[in-house]
Amino acid sequence: MKRSRINEIMAAADEMIRHYGFVLPPFAYLSPEEFRASGEATRRIVTSRMGWDITDYGQGDFDRLGLFLFTLRNGELADLKRGGGMCYAEKLLISRQDQISPMHRHIIKAEDIINRGGATLAVELFGSDPEGNFDEAAGGAVRCDGIVRNFAPGDVLMLAPGESVTLMPGDWHAFWGEGGDVLIGEVSTVNDDLTDNVFREPIGRFAKIEEDVAPTHLLVSDYDTWLD
């Protein structure tokens, strides 16, 4: 993805988030230079990989296959493993109309996916085989706002604004905006996008960046290369 395109997506996402009554935290608006100069003050943000995340899954077609995310807060895997402390994470996501977030599952993370505003959020579901692999013949059950809903393989949940689904590790899912763009909330156990995403197809989690202009703000995938 070109950096100029990423900057445009950031600006549009910030506008949409504000439209629905949310405001990103102050660190979202640090310039790369301010981030570098902040040193230890922002170390926790960097190590927890909080912040901007825009991906085309390495496929070069963001409008068809892509996702905007902003990680607002994220806990510690060590806390999750010992069963106490900051064991949770929170994100805002934007799925544009017919923009696919591809079929995947998580190994550790359980998550609530919440339609925070906009159009309908479509969530396609499959179950796993006993080893956790994608199984096109497997259904299962999820909770939608606390109510159990059984699903057959390939069923698509249609979540209106205010509705949510709870996905457990092993629940294969893909999602997109149906009939328009959707602002999504994600509340989950600790998030680890480096190792905890298993995709049905062999694709990348992060975009490859072409630096045609300077970044407005750093992505979480920039931290390793832009920050000392």
Beta strands, then each sheet from edge to edge (+ up, - down):
strand 1: 51-55
strand 2: 67-74
strand 3: 88-95
strand 4: 101-106
strand 5: 111-126
strand 6: 140-144
strand 7: 147-151
strand 8: 156-159
strand 9: 164-167
strand 10: 172-189
strand 11: 197-199
sheet 1: 1+ 2- 3+ 10- 4+ 11-
sheet 2: 1+ 2- 3+ 10- 5+ 8-
sheet 3: 1+ 2- 3+ 10- 5+ 9-
sheet 4: 6+ 7-
end
